[in-house]
Structure formats: C-alpha cells, structure tokens
Amino acid sequence: MAILTGYNNSLAYSICNPKKVGQLEECPFMWKYFADSGYATAYAEDEAGINTFNYHKYGFVAQPTDHYFRPVALAAEKNLSKKMKNSLTFCLGYQNYADHIYQYALDFASQYRTEPYFGLFWTNTFSHNDISDPSSMDLRMKYYLEELDERGILNSSMVVFFSDHGLRFGPVRMLLTGWLEERLPFNFIWLPEWFREEHPEIVQALKINRNRLTNPYDLHATLKHVLELSGRIDNLPGPLSCPNCQSIFAEVPWNRSCEETAIESHWCTCANFQPIDKRSPMVQRAVAFVIDYVNRDLEEHRNSTTVNYACAKLAVGSITLAKMAHEPKGRLPYRDYLLIFDGKPGGGKFESTVRHYQERDAFEITGSISRLNEYASQSECMHIDY
C-alpha cells in the first residue's frame, strides 16, 4: 500500500478499509493517476486465494484496471490441473502459474508498445514459502527480460523489478541473514537508453541512491515523478504517510534515518544491535510486556462464539535471543531491544522490537510482532487476521 497509495497500514484501513465491501475503491491507487492521464492500465497476480487485496479481504467491487487478471485466475484454478509445492499452486495447467502472469505482462506491454501504459504484475507461487524456490524461475525470468528487449519494449518503458520482503518464517529466519532477509527486499530499475541520455542527472542519482536508505514511499514518489516527466500532469501529491520521502530520481540525503522516513524500529536495519544477557531483569521485563501485549489481543477471542476453537493464554517459554541497540550515551531518551522467544502452549516463536523509555520506565512495541515459525492451525481461534 505504501507504493501504490502512499498510505501506511493504519491510514489505509481508515480511508479504504478492505474488510468493508466497496471501500477499496476509495484508495488513490497509483493506476488511477496513470489512467486519468490517458494510460492503459493492468493488474495481475497469481494464487487467487492469497491475492494482495483478497486474502481475508473483500477485494474490489469494480474492476480496478483496464486489464484485470483475477477473473481468469479464478476460472483457471477451478478448471485446470494443478501441481502444488509448499502449499502453493506451482503449476497451473501446462505451465508454471507465474508464467501465466509474466506472459500476461508481456502481451500487455506488446499490445500497448506505442501507447502510454502502466501495469503491476505480481507473483507469489514460486517465492513465498521457501527460500530456495525463487531460483527455480531464474531462466524463465531471464527469458521474459530478453523478450522485453527483443520486442523493443525496453526501449520505450521503465521497468521496476522488485519484491516486498524476503522469507518471513522457517529455520533460516532465526539467523541474522533471515532478519535482514525479511526487511530488505530487492529493487532493480531499468531505464531506456534514450531516457538515460536525456536525463544523466537521474542516472547519477540512482547510482548514488543504491547505497542510501530508501523505502517503498520513495518508490511511490518516483512513480509519480515518472508521470510528471511525461508532461501530462504536474504537482502530484507526495506520499501522505511519509512527508520526508521523495523520488529516487533525485539524490536522497546520506544521513537519512528510519525515523525520518516512516520506517518503524522493528523494520529498521540501521540500528547497531549487540547481544546482551538473556537473563537480565530488563530482558525479562521486556519479554513479559510483549507476551502480555499478545494476550490482550487474544483476549476477545478466548470465548468467541464465531469460531470453533478458543485461544489459549500464552506464557513465555524460553528466550532465544536478546539484543540492545547501541546509541551514543544520552543521545536518545529510550533503548530498543530486539527479542526472540518461544510462547507456550503451541511453541510459537515470536520476534519483537521493544522500546524502553528510561525516564518513564515504560515499554512500547515498535511495529508489529513477527511470528517466525509456521502457525498452521493455531490461528483457527482467531476471527480476524493480523
């Protein structure tokens, strides 16, 4: 939502709550700006059950873009043979599910090659549940990129190849690599040769920004910058949830901080976390605060009549990891603690970043709490998702 609307999660839910029928249409999606400027638009995503706007949500009432793949996906999943891998539809009919999406993208770009267009093509099935699966599509991705080039599409189009996050659960997630994997999605941008020649300052800014802190709100601003460069519209609003964010077609400050760019501490990789004693009183208090926070969220589901299972009250099992963010003494009025611990019953493994305000001796959860192992049927006691 940060890329497509410039909204954070809470703002998006307040303005265009996807859990209410017809509310998604209230969101200022990026494709609306392009459509209003005369661009053909498309949106396609695989695995209909976990589509971005449909998983535990009502989705769109009206077709959001000129070309919308979801009706095809629903029909194909119902009528074609499927081969599952890691609980997702890896093959649909005669080819990989992702191939359907990328072929759709290729056809769309080919059809509108001489016209202005904007498309979002998203795949889940070969990358979401296993850290090794993405490599299975390396040659296919190479093929599609080469096809874009051979058809002349790369000479007329900006291509953004990006992800939203890395693997979020499983054994690898317990490592430092896994912590970074969840927080640092990749982002590659292709610009046509003629555009690079006309705008060397943009090329230089992108080269510099490779080693600067950027985020999805910046990509939102960049897409609007592209639209402004087309000359079809001027002065588009920036991302509402990050006033300090900007297009990455201009150099971003070298000393940017997560706080300045609306990145919550739990998702920030800039902090210098160092291991501390897991048995220390501060760690014990912080973990107790987190488990109490989780239990408060579970409270209303303990005696719910809308589901078949009641949520158990959780207690702390063992503490796997405790780290503290080191800052120059006296610079900040708080300390951030990174904690991984087990909950019981159920064996859930949780990760949280907890902020302790020293003067008030008060704790605060920053961002969300991550579940690091698969929860399977343990979530059946909940009637809402988190």
Secondary structure as a PSIPRED ss2 file (coil, helix, strand):
# PSIPRED VFORMAT (PSIPRED V4.0)

   1 M C   1.000  0.000  0.000
   2 A H   0.000  1.000  0.000
   3 I H   0.000  1.000  0.000
   4 L H   0.000  1.000  0.000
   5 T H   0.000  1.000  0.000
   6 G C   1.000  0.000  0.000
   7 Y C   1.000  0.000  0.000
   8 N C   1.000  0.000  0.000
   9 N H   0.000  1.000  0.000
  10 S H   0.000  1.000  0.000
  11 L H   0.000  1.000  0.000
  12 A H   0.000  1.000  0.000
  13 Y H   0.000  1.000  0.000
  14 S H   0.000  1.000  0.000
  15 I H   0.000  1.000  0.000
  16 C C   1.000  0.000  0.000
  17 N C   1.000  0.000  0.000
  18 P C   1.000  0.000  0.000
  19 K C   1.000  0.000  0.000
  20 K C   1.000  0.000  0.000
  21 V C   1.000  0.000  0.000
  22 G C   1.000  0.000  0.000
  23 Q C   1.000  0.000  0.000
  24 L H   0.000  1.000  0.000
  25 E H   0.000  1.000  0.000
  26 E H   0.000  1.000  0.000
  27 C C   1.000  0.000  0.000
  28 P C   1.000  0.000  0.000
  29 F C   1.000  0.000  0.000
  30 M H   0.000  1.000  0.000
  31 W H   0.000  1.000  0.000
  32 K H   0.000  1.000  0.000
  33 Y H   0.000  1.000  0.000
  34 F H   0.000  1.000  0.000
  35 A H   0.000  1.000  0.000
  36 D H   0.000  1.000  0.000
  37 S C   1.000  0.000  0.000
  38 G C   1.000  0.000  0.000
  39 Y C   1.000  0.000  0.000
  40 A E   0.000  0.000  1.000
  41 T E   0.000  0.000  1.000
  42 A E   0.000  0.000  1.000
  43 Y E   0.000  0.000  1.000
  44 A E   0.000  0.000  1.000
  45 E E   0.000  0.000  1.000
  46 D C   1.000  0.000  0.000
  47 E C   1.000  0.000  0.000
  48 A H   0.000  1.000  0.000
  49 G H   0.000  1.000  0.000
  50 I H   0.000  1.000  0.000
  51 N C   1.000  0.000  0.000
  52 T C   1.000  0.000  0.000
  53 F C   1.000  0.000  0.000
  54 N C   1.000  0.000  0.000
  55 Y C   1.000  0.000  0.000
  56 H C   1.000  0.000  0.000
  57 K C   1.000  0.000  0.000
  58 Y C   1.000  0.000  0.000
  59 G C   1.000  0.000  0.000
  60 F C   1.000  0.000  0.000
  61 V C   1.000  0.000  0.000
  62 A C   1.000  0.000  0.000
  63 Q C   1.000  0.000  0.000
  64 P C   1.000  0.000  0.000
  65 T C   1.000  0.000  0.000
  66 D C   1.000  0.000  0.000
  67 H E   0.000  0.000  1.000
  68 Y E   0.000  0.000  1.000
  69 F C   1.000  0.000  0.000
  70 R H   0.000  1.000  0.000
  71 P H   0.000  1.000  0.000
  72 V H   0.000  1.000  0.000
  73 A H   0.000  1.000  0.000
  74 L H   0.000  1.000  0.000
  75 A H   0.000  1.000  0.000
  76 A H   0.000  1.000  0.000
  77 E H   0.000  1.000  0.000
  78 K H   0.000  1.000  0.000
  79 N H   0.000  1.000  0.000
  80 L C   1.000  0.000  0.000
  81 S C   1.000  0.000  0.000
  82 K E   0.000  0.000  1.000
  83 K E   0.000  0.000  1.000
  84 M E   0.000  0.000  1.000
  85 K E   0.000  0.000  1.000
  86 N C   1.000  0.000  0.000
  87 S C   1.000  0.000  0.000
  88 L E   0.000  0.000  1.000
  89 T E   0.000  0.000  1.000
  90 F E   0.000  0.000  1.000
  91 C E   0.000  0.000  1.000
  92 L E   0.000  0.000  1.000
  93 G C   1.000  0.000  0.000
  94 Y C   1.000  0.000  0.000
  95 Q E   0.000  0.000  1.000
  96 N E   0.000  0.000  1.000
  97 Y H   0.000  1.000  0.000
  98 A H   0.000  1.000  0.000
  99 D H   0.000  1.000  0.000
 100 H H   0.000  1.000  0.000
 101 I H   0.000  1.000  0.000
 102 Y H   0.000  1.000  0.000
 103 Q H   0.000  1.000  0.000
 104 Y H   0.000  1.000  0.000
 105 A H   0.000  1.000  0.000
 106 L H   0.000  1.000  0.000
 107 D H   0.000  1.000  0.000
 108 F H   0.000  1.000  0.000
 109 A H   0.000  1.000  0.000
 110 S H   0.000  1.000  0.000
 111 Q H   0.000  1.000  0.000
 112 Y C   1.000  0.000  0.000
 113 R C   1.000  0.000  0.000
 114 T C   1.000  0.000  0.000
 115 E C   1.000  0.000  0.000
 116 P C   1.000  0.000  0.000
 117 Y E   0.000  0.000  1.000
 118 F E   0.000  0.000  1.000
 119 G E   0.000  0.000  1.000
 120 L E   0.000  0.000  1.000
 121 F E   0.000  0.000  1.000
 122 W E   0.000  0.000  1.000
 123 T C   1.000  0.000  0.000
 124 N C   1.000  0.000  0.000
 125 T C   1.000  0.000  0.000
 126 F C   1.000  0.000  0.000
 127 S C   1.000  0.000  0.000
 128 H C   1.000  0.000  0.000
 129 N C   1.000  0.000  0.000
 130 D C   1.000  0.000  0.000
 131 I C   1.000  0.000  0.000
 132 S C   1.000  0.000  0.000
 133 D H   0.000  1.000  0.000
 134 P H   0.000  1.000  0.000
 135 S H   0.000  1.000  0.000
 136 S H   0.000  1.000  0.000
 137 M H   0.000  1.000  0.000
 138 D H   0.000  1.000  0.000
 139 L H   0.000  1.000  0.000
 140 R H   0.000  1.000  0.000
 141 M H   0.000  1.000  0.000
 142 K H   0.000  1.000  0.000
 143 Y H   0.000  1.000  0.000
 144 Y H   0.000  1.000  0.000
 145 L H   0.000  1.000  0.000
 146 E H   0.000  1.000  0.000
 147 E H   0.000  1.000  0.000
 148 L H   0.000  1.000  0.000
 149 D H   0.000  1.000  0.000
 150 E H   0.000  1.000  0.000
 151 R C   1.000  0.000  0.000
 152 G C   1.000  0.000  0.000
 153 I H   0.000  1.000  0.000
 154 L H   0.000  1.000  0.000
 155 N H   0.000  1.000  0.000
 156 S C   1.000  0.000  0.000
 157 S C   1.000  0.000  0.000
 158 M C   1.000  0.000  0.000
 159 V E   0.000  0.000  1.000
 160 V E   0.000  0.000  1.000
 161 F E   0.000  0.000  1.000
 162 F E   0.000  0.000  1.000
 163 S C   1.000  0.000  0.000
 164 D C   1.000  0.000  0.000
 165 H C   1.000  0.000  0.000
 166 G C   1.000  0.000  0.000
 167 L C   1.000  0.000  0.000
 168 R C   1.000  0.000  0.000
 169 F C   1.000  0.000  0.000
 170 G C   1.000  0.000  0.000
 171 P H   0.000  1.000  0.000
 172 V H   0.000  1.000  0.000
 173 R H   0.000  1.000  0.000
 174 M H   0.000  1.000  0.000
 175 L C   1.000  0.000  0.000
 176 L H   0.000  1.000  0.000
 177 T H   0.000  1.000  0.000
 178 G H   0.000  1.000  0.000
 179 W H   0.000  1.000  0.000
 180 L H   0.000  1.000  0.000
 181 E H   0.000  1.000  0.000
 182 E H   0.000  1.000  0.000
 183 R H   0.000  1.000  0.000
 184 L C   1.000  0.000  0.000
 185 P C   1.000  0.000  0.000
 186 F C   1.000  0.000  0.000
 187 N E   0.000  0.000  1.000
 188 F E   0.000  0.000  1.000
 189 I E   0.000  0.000  1.000
 190 W E   0.000  0.000  1.000
 191 L C   1.000  0.000  0.000
 192 P C   1.000  0.000  0.000
 193 E H   0.000  1.000  0.000
 194 W H   0.000  1.000  0.000
 195 F H   0.000  1.000  0.000
 196 R H   0.000  1.000  0.000
 197 E H   0.000  1.000  0.000
 198 E H   0.000  1.000  0.000
 199 H C   1.000  0.000  0.000
 200 P H   0.000  1.000  0.000
 201 E H   0.000  1.000  0.000
 202 I H   0.000  1.000  0.000
 203 V H   0.000  1.000  0.000
 204 Q H   0.000  1.000  0.000
 205 A H   0.000  1.000  0.000
 206 L H   0.000  1.000  0.000
 207 K H   0.000  1.000  0.000
 208 I H   0.000  1.000  0.000
 209 N H   0.000  1.000  0.000
 210 R C   1.000  0.000  0.000
 211 N C   1.000  0.000  0.000
 212 R C   1.000  0.000  0.000
 213 L C   1.000  0.000  0.000
 214 T C   1.000  0.000  0.000
 215 N C   1.000  0.000  0.000
 216 P H   0.000  1.000  0.000
 217 Y H   0.000  1.000  0.000
 218 D H   0.000  1.000  0.000
 219 L H   0.000  1.000  0.000
 220 H H   0.000  1.000  0.000
 221 A H   0.000  1.000  0.000
 222 T H   0.000  1.000  0.000
 223 L H   0.000  1.000  0.000
 224 K H   0.000  1.000  0.000
 225 H H   0.000  1.000  0.000
 226 V H   0.000  1.000  0.000
 227 L H   0.000  1.000  0.000
 228 E H   0.000  1.000  0.000
 229 L H   0.000  1.000  0.000
 230 S C   1.000  0.000  0.000
 231 G C   1.000  0.000  0.000
 232 R C   1.000  0.000  0.000
 233 I C   1.000  0.000  0.000
 234 D C   1.000  0.000  0.000
 235 N C   1.000  0.000  0.000
 236 L C   1.000  0.000  0.000
 237 P C   1.000  0.000  0.000
 238 G C   1.000  0.000  0.000
 239 P C   1.000  0.000  0.000
 240 L C   1.000  0.000  0.000
 241 S C   1.000  0.000  0.000
 242 C C   1.000  0.000  0.000
 243 P C   1.000  0.000  0.000
 244 N C   1.000  0.000  0.000
 245 C C   1.000  0.000  0.000
 246 Q C   1.000  0.000  0.000
 247 S C   1.000  0.000  0.000
 248 I C   1.000  0.000  0.000
 249 F C   1.000  0.000  0.000
 250 A C   1.000  0.000  0.000
 251 E C   1.000  0.000  0.000
 252 V C   1.000  0.000  0.000
 253 P C   1.000  0.000  0.000
 254 W C   1.000  0.000  0.000
 255 N C   1.000  0.000  0.000
 256 R C   1.000  0.000  0.000
 257 S C   1.000  0.000  0.000
 258 C C   1.000  0.000  0.000
 259 E H   0.000  1.000  0.000
 260 E H   0.000  1.000  0.000
 261 T H   0.000  1.000  0.000
 262 A C   1.000  0.000  0.000
 263 I C   1.000  0.000  0.000
 264 E C   1.000  0.000  0.000
 265 S H   0.000  1.000  0.000
 266 H H   0.000  1.000  0.000
 267 W H   0.000  1.000  0.000
 268 C C   1.000  0.000  0.000
 269 T C   1.000  0.000  0.000
 270 C C   1.000  0.000  0.000
 271 A C   1.000  0.000  0.000
 272 N C   1.000  0.000  0.000
 273 F E   0.000  0.000  1.000
 274 Q E   0.000  0.000  1.000
 275 P E   0.000  0.000  1.000
 276 I C   1.000  0.000  0.000
 277 D C   1.000  0.000  0.000
 278 K C   1.000  0.000  0.000
 279 R C   1.000  0.000  0.000
 280 S C   1.000  0.000  0.000
 281 P H   0.000  1.000  0.000
 282 M H   0.000  1.000  0.000
 283 V H   0.000  1.000  0.000
 284 Q H   0.000  1.000  0.000
 285 R H   0.000  1.000  0.000
 286 A H   0.000  1.000  0.000
 287 V H   0.000  1.000  0.000
 288 A H   0.000  1.000  0.000
 289 F H   0.000  1.000  0.000
 290 V H   0.000  1.000  0.000
 291 I H   0.000  1.000  0.000
 292 D H   0.000  1.000  0.000
 293 Y H   0.000  1.000  0.000
 294 V H   0.000  1.000  0.000
 295 N H   0.000  1.000  0.000
 296 R H   0.000  1.000  0.000
 297 D H   0.000  1.000  0.000
 298 L H   0.000  1.000  0.000
 299 E H   0.000  1.000  0.000
 300 E C   1.000  0.000  0.000
 301 H C   1.000  0.000  0.000
 302 R C   1.000  0.000  0.000
 303 N C   1.000  0.000  0.000
 304 S C   1.000  0.000  0.000
 305 T C   1.000  0.000  0.000
 306 T C   1.000  0.000  0.000
 307 V C   1.000  0.000  0.000
 308 N C   1.000  0.000  0.000
 309 Y C   1.000  0.000  0.000
 310 A C   1.000  0.000  0.000
 311 C C   1.000  0.000  0.000
 312 A C   1.000  0.000  0.000
 313 K C   1.000  0.000  0.000
 314 L C   1.000  0.000  0.000
 315 A E   0.000  0.000  1.000
 316 V E   0.000  0.000  1.000
 317 G E   0.000  0.000  1.000
 318 S E   0.000  0.000  1.000
 319 I E   0.000  0.000  1.000
 320 T E   0.000  0.000  1.000
 321 L E   0.000  0.000  1.000
 322 A E   0.000  0.000  1.000
 323 K E   0.000  0.000  1.000
 324 M E   0.000  0.000  1.000
 325 A E   0.000  0.000  1.000
 326 H C   1.000  0.000  0.000
 327 E C   1.000  0.000  0.000
 328 P C   1.000  0.000  0.000
 329 K C   1.000  0.000  0.000
 330 G C   1.000  0.000  0.000
 331 R C   1.000  0.000  0.000
 332 L C   1.000  0.000  0.000
 333 P C   1.000  0.000  0.000
 334 Y E   0.000  0.000  1.000
 335 R E   0.000  0.000  1.000
 336 D E   0.000  0.000  1.000
 337 Y E   0.000  0.000  1.000
 338 L E   0.000  0.000  1.000
 339 L E   0.000  0.000  1.000
 340 I E   0.000  0.000  1.000
 341 F E   0.000  0.000  1.000
 342 D E   0.000  0.000  1.000
 343 G E   0.000  0.000  1.000
 344 K E   0.000  0.000  1.000
 345 P C   1.000  0.000  0.000
 346 G C   1.000  0.000  0.000
 347 G C   1.000  0.000  0.000
 348 G C   1.000  0.000  0.000
 349 K E   0.000  0.000  1.000
 350 F E   0.000  0.000  1.000
 351 E E   0.000  0.000  1.000
 352 S E   0.000  0.000  1.000
 353 T E   0.000  0.000  1.000
 354 V E   0.000  0.000  1.000
 355 R E   0.000  0.000  1.000
 356 H E   0.000  0.000  1.000
 357 Y E   0.000  0.000  1.000
 358 Q C   1.000  0.000  0.000
 359 E C   1.000  0.000  0.000
 360 R C   1.000  0.000  0.000
 361 D C   1.000  0.000  0.000
 362 A E   0.000  0.000  1.000
 363 F E   0.000  0.000  1.000
 364 E E   0.000  0.000  1.000
 365 I E   0.000  0.000  1.000
 366 T E   0.000  0.000  1.000
 367 G E   0.000  0.000  1.000
 368 S E   0.000  0.000  1.000
 369 I E   0.000  0.000  1.000
 370 S E   0.000  0.000  1.000
 371 R E   0.000  0.000  1.000
 372 L C   1.000  0.000  0.000
 373 N C   1.000  0.000  0.000
 374 E C   1.000  0.000  0.000
 375 Y C   1.000  0.000  0.000
 376 A H   0.000  1.000  0.000
 377 S H   0.000  1.000  0.000
 378 Q H   0.000  1.000  0.000
 379 S H   0.000  1.000  0.000
 380 E H   0.000  1.000  0.000
 381 C H   0.000  1.000  0.000
 382 M C   1.000  0.000  0.000
 383 H C   1.000  0.000  0.000
 384 I C   1.000  0.000  0.000
 385 D C   1.000  0.000  0.000
 386 Y C   1.000  0.000  0.000
